[in-house]
Amino acid sequence: MEGGMYTELWLSHAEETQPQRDLQDRVWAELRREAEADIADVSVGVEDFVATLSGTVPSYCARLAVELAAERVPGIRSVINEVAIALPAADARADTVLAAAVAKAFRWDIRVPHVMLTERVVDGWVTLAGSVHRQGERSAAEEVVARLTGVRGITNLIVIEPGLTPADFRRLAEAALERAALHGSRISLQTHDRTVALRGRVHSLADRLAAERAVWAVPGVAAVEDLLTVR
């Protein structure tokens, strides 16, 4: 044991002992340089150029940090991350509180197209769904959530949708309005680039907001001009 850190070395071939040990030492050196990684209770095993990480860390962000640190080591061909999260009691959050934090974080991060995303939180585990147009947006959504206090894990089900033709964009917007089932409302819809303009009359403010939310949910919408009136 070295400074509270446990080291395991698994060898598949006796002649590879020194190279494997050198790799293990380099993994430890990289972990020590990682500012976001609390490695006091982390163990490292190296076999056949595969690093296996185990033990516990106090946050999801720290779990990602140790994995990324090991992946940076030259010679490591794969990383198996078996590190568990031992969340401090002070960092625990109710699911409803954490879900609200996720939604707020999406609103405040310009990289994340939050109008197209949804989240579900169960026992601190956040599941992300929806669609984006670029991988960078998908990665950004997960990165934002990973840094929130109380997160125990993330399942990223966000899909990347290809760009739509103008005709497809309009068709999806019209279909979204139909699904909103705003019976008795008279709404006309116009599209330009990625903007949807709504005109006409609805029976209530709730219907007006429902119409706006419906078109916002269409993949690719960048802006909604709500010109509806309530009668």
N, C-alpha and C positions, 0 to 999 in steps of 0.2 A: 504494500500500500504506500502511495506517495502523495502526501498532502491531502489525504482523504479521497484520493482518486484510485480506483481499482483498475488494474491492467490485466487483461487476459490475452494469451497468445496461442492460437490454434495452428498447428503445423500439419500440412498434408504430406510434405516430403522433407526428410531430414536435411537434405542439401540446400533447401530454401530457407533455413532457419534465419540466417543473417539478413538476407533481403527483406524477409517478412518483418523481422524485428526493426529494421531500419524504417520500413514503411510505418510501422506502429508508432515509432518515436516521432516521425514527421507529422502523423495525424495529431498526436498529443501537442506538438509544438504549434500546429495551426489552431487547435482548440484553445490553447492558452492566449493566442493573439486575438481571438474573437471576443470583442467587447460585450456583445449581447448574449453570450453563452455562459450560463452558470454551470460549471462542469464539476462541482464538488462531488456529486453523486453519479457521475457518468463513467461507464466502463467502455473500453475499446478492445475489440478483438480483430485480428487480421489473419485471413486464411485465403490462399490462392488469389491474392491481390484484391480481395473483397473486405471492406471494413464493416464490421457489425457494431453498432452503437446500442448500448443498453443502459439501464439505470433510470434516474428521474431528473426532471428539471422543473422549475416553478412556473413555467408559462409556455404557451404554444409558440410564441415568438422565439424563445430560447431553444425549443425543440428544432425549429427550422434552422436556427443559427448553427447548431452543432452539425446538422446534416450538410449544410452548405460549406462549412469549414472543412469537413472531411472530403467533400467532393473536389475541393480546390487542390488537394495534395497530389502532385505528379506521381504516377504509378498506381494509384488506386483506380481500379476499373469499375467498381460498383460500391454503393453504400446501402446497407440494410439498417434502417432506422427503427429500432425497437424501444426507443426511449419513451417512458411514460411521463405524463404530466401530473405532478403533485401540487395542485393549486393551493396556495396559502389561504387560510380561512378568510383573511382580510380582502382577498381578491375575488372571492366567490360573488357571482351576480345571479339574481333571479332571471329566468329565461325571458320574461317580458322586458326587463330592464336591458338585458343584453341585446334583444331584438331591436329595441328603440335606439340603442347606441350604434348598431350596425346601419340602420336606416339613416341616422344623422351623419355618420361617417361617410356614407355614400354621397349624401347631399353636399358635403363640404369638400370632397375630393374631385377636382375637375377631370381627372383621368377616368372616372367611373361613370358610365351612362346609367345612372340609378333608375331612370324612368322605365328601363327595360328589364330590371332585375327584381327578384323577390328573395326573401330569406325566411328560413324556418329554424327555430332554436329549440333543442330538446336536451336538457341536462348539460347545457353549456356547449353542445355540439351544434355548429352552424352549417346549414345546408343552403347553398346558393343556387339559384335557378334563373332562367331567362336566356336572353340572347344578346350578343354584341356583334359588332362588325369586324373587330380586330382582336388578335390574341393579346395585344398589350392591354386592352380594356379588361379582358378576362383575368389576366394576371394581376392587374391593379386592384380589382375587386377583392381578390383573395388576400393580397398584401395588406389592404386597408383593414380587413377583418382580423388578420393574424396579429395585429398590434393592439387589439382591444383587450382590456383587462377582463378576465373571466372566461375567455375562450378556451375550451378544452380540445377542440378539434374542428376541422373544416372539411366538408364535402362539396366540391365544386362541380356542379352540374350545368354550368353556363355553357351554352353552345355558341359557336361562331356562325352567323348567317351571312351568306354572300350578299353583295349589293343588289338592290332591287331595280328593275326597270321602272320608269314613271308609271306605266300602265299597271304593273304589279303593285306598286306602292299605293296607287289610288284604289285598286281592287281590295287590298287588305284593309285600308282605312274604311271603305264602305262596309265591308263585312264586319268590322269591329263595331260600327254603329248599329248594324242590324242585330248583333248579339246583345247589345246593351238593352234591346227591347223597350225603347222609349215610345210606347204606344200613344198615338194621338199627337205626337210632336211633328213639326214640319221643319226638317233640317236639310239644308243643301250643303254640299261639301266640295271644296276646291283644293287642289294640291299644286304646289309649285316647288320644284326641287324637293327638299325634305320638310317643307312647311305645309300644314293642313289648316285651312280656314273654314270655320263653321259659321253658317248664317241660317237665320230662320227663327222659329218660336218654339218654346217648350213650356210645359205646364207648371214647372216649379224649379227652384234653384237646385234642388237635388238632381232633377233631370239634366239641368245644364252642366252641373259638375260631373254627372255620370257620362255625358256625351264627351266631355273634355278628357276624362280619364280613359275612356274607351279608345280614342285615337292616340293618346299618348302611349298606349300599350303596343302600338304597331311598331315592329322593328324598323329602325331607320328614321323615325320622326325626330326632327331637331327642334321644331317649334310648333305651337298651336295658337292660332288667332281665334279667340272665342268672341264672335260677334253675335251670339245668340241673345234673344230677348225673352224674358219670362212674361207670359200673359196670364 
